[in-house]
């Protein structure tokens, strides 16, 4: 039986790299991201289904859940950085923080809720992409880190409440992605890890299916 994965933020970076790795192993993929053009290009390359939209939108989450009545893997990879240049908490714009909480915390929880019946049927897995900013005190990263810390705790409780579903909250380390470049500049981001290498390690995690928990990669 073919395994099915739903990956958010799949048009570039880690999401696209993981999609490529899973596609090479014969997985059926449903991919989503906000940028329709990049997403369609990725889906065409991989023979995947593309459903463009914003996971912060409940209607879009419902469409995604309807597309995967049988689901083996949900990857909550889509996320926002928040205010840039990265501000100190004393100056953090609260309206931006509110939007960031919706994108990085409410949206992945909402999509998990919508797909849990399908995941339970297949004793599937959930991967929530976290960050070392969830546990470390890095100046300027307070807003983003707070949302990832919240996602970590949601994952922790979900793992306790859903014993038949594997749940991993994964710190992928610094990767050379557009988001990191927006945060620290292109020159510094260029020295970060290759998303493809992180995706390979994440694929190994999914295949190995260890106990639920927080995982640092690669």
C-alpha positions as CSV (number, residue, x, y, z in Angstrom):
1,X,0.0,0.0,0.0
2,X,1.3,3.4,-1.0
3,X,2.1,5.8,1.9
4,X,0.6,9.3,1.8
5,X,2.2,12.5,3.2
6,X,0.8,16.0,3.5
7,X,3.6,18.6,3.6
8,X,3.1,22.3,4.3
9,X,5.5,24.9,3.2
10,X,6.5,22.5,0.4
11,X,7.5,24.9,-2.4
12,X,11.1,25.5,-1.2
13,X,13.6,24.9,1.6
14,X,13.2,21.9,3.9
15,X,9.6,21.2,2.8
16,X,10.6,20.8,-0.9
17,X,13.8,18.8,0.0
18,X,11.7,16.4,2.1
19,X,9.1,16.1,-0.6
20,X,11.9,15.1,-3.1
21,X,13.2,12.5,-0.7
22,X,9.8,10.9,0.0
23,X,8.9,11.0,-3.7
24,X,12.0,9.1,-4.5
25,X,10.9,6.4,-2.1
26,X,7.5,6.1,-3.8
27,X,5.3,8.1,-1.4
28,X,2.1,9.8,-2.6
29,X,2.4,13.5,-1.8
30,X,0.0,16.3,-1.2
31,X,1.9,19.6,-1.1
32,X,0.8,23.0,0.0
33,X,2.3,26.5,0.2
34,X,1.2,30.1,-0.4
35,X,3.1,30.6,-3.6
36,X,1.1,28.8,-6.3
37,X,3.6,29.1,-9.1
38,X,6.5,27.6,-7.1
39,X,4.2,25.0,-5.6
40,X,2.9,23.9,-9.0
41,X,6.5,23.6,-10.3
42,X,7.4,21.4,-7.4
43,X,4.4,19.2,-7.8
44,X,5.0,18.8,-11.5
45,X,8.6,17.7,-10.8
46,X,7.5,15.1,-8.2
47,X,4.2,13.9,-9.6
48,X,2.5,15.3,-6.5
49,X,-0.9,17.0,-5.8
50,X,-0.6,20.8,-5.3
51,X,-3.1,22.7,-3.2
52,X,-2.0,26.3,-2.9
53,X,-3.2,28.4,0.0
54,X,-2.4,29.7,3.5
55,X,-2.6,27.1,6.3
56,X,-3.7,30.0,8.6
57,X,-7.0,29.9,6.7
58,X,-9.4,27.4,8.2
59,X,-11.1,26.9,4.8
60,X,-7.8,25.9,3.3
61,X,-7.0,23.5,6.1
62,X,-10.4,21.8,5.5
63,X,-9.5,21.4,1.8
64,X,-6.3,19.8,2.7
65,X,-7.9,17.4,5.1
66,X,-10.5,16.4,2.5
67,X,-7.6,15.6,0.1
68,X,-6.1,13.0,2.4
69,X,-8.8,10.7,3.7
70,X,-6.0,8.2,4.4
71,X,-2.8,9.8,5.7
72,X,0.5,8.3,7.0
73,X,2.4,11.5,7.6
74,X,1.6,15.1,8.3
75,X,4.6,17.6,8.2
76,X,3.8,21.0,9.7
77,X,6.7,22.8,8.1
78,X,5.1,26.1,7.0
79,X,5.8,29.0,9.3
80,X,6.6,32.7,9.5
81,X,9.6,34.5,10.8
82,X,7.8,37.6,12.2
83,X,9.1,41.1,12.3
84,X,12.3,41.9,10.5
85,X,14.9,43.1,11.2
86,X,14.6,40.9,14.3
87,X,13.4,43.2,17.1
88,X,14.0,43.0,20.8
89,X,11.0,42.0,22.8
90,X,10.7,45.5,24.2
91,X,10.0,46.8,20.7
92,X,8.1,43.8,19.3
93,X,5.0,44.9,17.4
94,X,2.1,43.0,19.0
95,X,0.0,42.9,15.9
96,X,2.8,41.1,14.1
97,X,3.3,38.7,17.1
98,X,-0.4,37.9,17.0
99,X,-0.2,37.0,13.3
100,X,2.9,34.9,14.0
101,X,1.1,33.0,16.7
102,X,-1.7,32.2,14.2
103,X,0.8,31.0,11.6
104,X,3.2,29.1,13.7
105,X,0.9,27.7,16.4
106,X,-2.8,27.9,15.6
107,X,-2.4,26.8,12.0
108,X,-0.4,23.6,12.7
109,X,-2.7,22.6,15.5
110,X,-5.8,23.3,13.3
111,X,-4.4,21.1,10.5
112,X,-3.4,18.4,13.0
113,X,-7.0,18.4,14.4
114,X,-8.4,18.2,10.8
115,X,-6.3,15.3,9.8
116,X,-6.1,13.3,13.1
117,X,-9.0,10.9,12.1
118,X,-7.0,9.9,8.9
119,X,-3.7,9.6,10.9
120,X,-5.3,7.4,13.5
121,X,-6.7,5.0,10.9
122,X,-3.2,4.5,9.5
123,X,-1.3,4.8,12.8
124,X,0.5,7.7,11.1
125,X,3.0,10.3,12.2
126,X,3.2,14.0,12.7
127,X,6.3,16.1,12.3
128,X,6.3,19.6,13.7
129,X,9.2,21.7,12.6
130,X,10.7,23.5,15.6
131,X,13.9,25.5,16.2
132,X,16.6,25.9,18.8
133,X,15.1,29.3,19.3
134,X,12.3,27.4,21.2
135,X,14.8,26.6,24.0
136,X,17.6,29.1,23.7
137,X,17.7,32.8,24.6
138,X,18.9,34.5,21.4
139,X,18.5,38.3,21.2
140,X,16.0,39.2,18.5
141,X,14.5,35.8,18.3
142,X,12.0,36.1,21.2
143,X,8.9,36.4,19.1
144,X,9.7,33.5,16.8
145,X,11.1,31.4,19.6
146,X,8.0,31.8,21.7
147,X,5.8,30.5,18.9
148,X,8.1,27.5,18.5
149,X,8.2,26.8,22.2
150,X,4.4,26.8,22.1
151,X,4.4,24.4,19.2
152,X,6.9,22.1,21.1
153,X,4.5,21.9,24.1
154,X,1.5,21.2,21.9
155,X,3.5,18.4,20.3
156,X,4.5,17.1,23.7
157,X,0.9,16.9,24.9
158,X,-0.4,15.5,21.5
159,X,2.1,12.7,21.9
160,X,0.7,11.9,25.3
161,X,-2.9,12.1,24.1
162,X,-2.5,10.1,20.8
163,X,-0.4,7.0,21.7
164,X,-1.2,5.4,18.3
165,X,0.2,8.4,16.4
166,X,4.0,9.1,16.4
167,X,4.7,12.8,17.1
168,X,8.1,14.4,16.7
169,X,9.0,18.0,17.1
170,X,12.1,18.5,15.2
171,X,14.9,21.1,15.4
172,X,16.5,21.0,12.0
173,X,19.4,23.3,12.9
174,X,20.4,26.3,10.7
175,X,19.7,25.7,7.0
176,X,20.5,27.8,4.0
177,X,16.9,28.9,3.3
178,X,15.2,32.2,2.4
179,X,13.8,32.5,5.9
180,X,17.2,32.4,7.5
181,X,18.6,34.8,4.9
182,X,15.7,37.2,5.8
183,X,16.8,36.9,9.5
184,X,20.6,37.0,9.3
185,X,21.5,38.1,5.8
186,X,22.4,36.1,2.7
187,X,26.1,35.9,3.4
188,X,25.6,34.2,6.8
189,X,22.8,32.0,5.6
190,X,25.0,30.7,2.8
191,X,27.2,29.1,5.5
192,X,24.3,27.2,7.0
193,X,23.4,23.5,6.4
194,X,21.9,22.1,3.2
195,X,18.2,21.5,3.5
196,X,18.6,18.3,1.4
197,X,21.0,16.8,4.1
198,X,18.5,17.7,6.8
199,X,15.6,16.2,4.8
200,X,17.6,12.9,4.4
201,X,18.0,12.7,8.2
202,X,14.3,13.5,8.7
203,X,13.3,10.8,6.2
204,X,15.5,8.3,8.2
205,X,13.6,9.4,11.3
206,X,10.3,8.8,9.7
207,X,11.3,5.4,8.4
208,X,12.8,4.4,11.8
209,X,9.7,5.5,13.7
210,X,11.3,6.0,17.1
211,X,9.2,7.0,20.2
212,X,7.6,10.3,20.1
213,X,9.7,13.2,21.3
214,X,11.9,16.2,20.5
215,X,14.6,15.5,18.0
216,X,17.6,17.5,16.8
217,X,18.9,17.0,13.3
218,X,20.8,16.1,11.3
